[in-house]
Amino acid sequence: MDHVNDDVNKKQTEQFILFLLTIEVLFGIHTNMQNTQFQIEKLRDELDQAACRKPKGRKEAQLLAAAREVFLERGYAGAGMDDIVLKAGISKATAYKYFPDKSLLFQAVIDQVCLEQRDRLKKATFGTETAEALTTAVTMAVKFMLTPLAQSVFRTCVAEAARFPHVGHAFYISASLAMSDQLVAIFERGEAEGCLRVENKRLAANQLWQLSRSLYFYEMLFQVRDRVSSAEVDLVIEETLSAFVARYGTAKLKAQLGQPQPDRS
């Protein structure tokens, strides 16, 4: 029976790899198998630099706050620097002193939004055991995906990625890599505690991220519905955690979470 489960798991993994490559192609990251890993490491370096960067003063903070509002409301192409500086209450010369190009300002905004979520996850799971860390991570991811902010960021970046590849890159750097790296850290702790067995941690992180989106994310994105009930959110959290732990959790973790154990008799 175990060899049947292994075949199913292998097939599911192959299907998800194809899906993940599709996402990377969508955002202009994956062009061929040889340079993808190089590109990802380069993007990760850029993310590390963004995480260390802080606004240099009050005017830059005002500019970032105004740009965040305008970009997420109008999209990249529809957001003009004139509109942004007017909302920020600063001159265009001052804005260009901080960000010489609109694309740099946009990337700073997306970095800010996504790194905020990464830091919240890092703070919420710091020092916690695997069961609690995974539950917290899934809960935060599912709930964030359904917020107007997450919907706006995703809609803006996908809409502009084909015409402005750097927009897609900005989103991939901040959203995908930032959260994946934090989840990988949780997985490593989980293995050390004997709670998880994860061979490909980056793949597993993206699997968990995609499971957390759920059907409701896309229904909200495409305005099929305008709200998701708390019961529906709780169901997604429960099923996402259950599916992930069934694939990667050890008997120890399953027992801690109250999941049924396979009958070996």
Residue pairs with C-beta under 8 A, 6 or more apart in sequence:
9 247
12 247
13 200
13 203
16 203
16 206
16 207
16 210
17 203
19 210
20 203
20 206
21 30
23 176
23 206
24 30
24 36
24 172
25 31
26 158
26 161
26 168
27 157
27 161
27 168
27 169
27 171
27 172
28 161
28 165
28 168
28 169
29 36
29 39
29 40
29 43
29 168
29 169
29 172
30 36
30 39
40 177
43 169
43 172
43 173
43 177
44 173
44 177
44 181
46 173
47 111
47 115
47 173
47 174
47 177
47 178
50 107
50 108
50 111
50 115
50 173
50 174
51 111
51 115
53 108
53 111
55 61
55 64
56 98
59 88
59 90
59 94
59 98
60 98
62 88
62 89
62 90
63 84
63 85
63 88
63 90
63 94
63 95
63 98
63 99
63 105
64 105
64 108
64 109
64 112
65 88
66 84
66 85
66 87
66 88
66 89
67 79
67 84
67 88
67 105
67 106
67 108
67 109
68 109
68 112
68 113
69 87
70 79
70 83
70 84
70 87
71 79
71 106
71 109
71 156
72 109
72 149
72 152
72 153
72 156
73 79
73 152
74 83
75 155
75 156
75 159
75 160
76 102
76 106
76 156
76 159
76 160
76 164
76 167
77 160
77 163
77 164
79 102
79 106
81 92
81 95
81 96
81 102
82 92
84 95
84 105
85 91
85 92
85 94
85 95
88 95
95 105
98 105
99 105
99 108
103 164
103 166
103 167
103 170
106 167
106 170
107 166
107 169
107 170
107 173
107 174
110 153
110 157
110 170
110 171
110 173
110 174
110 175
111 170
111 173
111 174
113 149
113 153
113 174
114 153
114 171
114 174
114 175
114 178
114 179
115 174
115 178
117 140
117 144
117 178
117 179
118 178
118 179
118 181
118 182
120 140
121 136
121 137
121 140
121 141
121 179
121 182
122 182
122 185
124 136
124 140
125 132
125 133
125 136
125 137
125 182
125 186
128 136
129 193
129 195
129 256
130 186
130 189
130 190
130 193
130 195
130 196
130 253
130 256
131 195
131 253
131 256
131 257
133 186
133 189
133 190
134 186
134 190
134 241
134 244
134 245
135 237
135 241
135 257
137 182
137 183
137 186
137 208
138 208
138 212
138 237
138 240
138 241
138 244
139 237
141 179
141 208
141 209
141 212
142 212
142 214
142 233
142 236
142 237
142 240
143 233
144 150
145 212
145 213
145 214
145 217
146 216
146 217
146 220
146 228
146 233
151 217
151 220
151 221
153 171
153 175
154 171
154 175
154 221
155 221
156 167
157 167
157 168
157 170
157 171
157 175
158 168
158 171
160 167
160 168
161 167
161 168
161 171
162 168
176 206
176 209
179 205
179 209
180 202
180 205
180 206
180 209
181 205
183 201
183 204
183 205
183 208
183 209
184 201
184 202
184 205
187 196
187 198
187 201
187 204
187 205
187 248
188 201
190 196
190 198
190 253
191 197
191 198
193 252
194 250
194 252
195 249
195 250
195 252
195 253
195 256
196 248
196 249
196 250
196 253
197 248
197 250
198 204
198 248
204 244
204 247
204 248
207 244
207 247
208 240
208 244
211 240
211 243
211 244
212 236
212 240
214 236
214 240
216 225
216 228
216 232
216 233
216 236
218 224
219 225
219 228
220 226
220 228
241 257
242 259
245 253
245 254
245 257
245 259
246 254
246 259
249 257
249 259
251 261
254 260
254 261
255 261
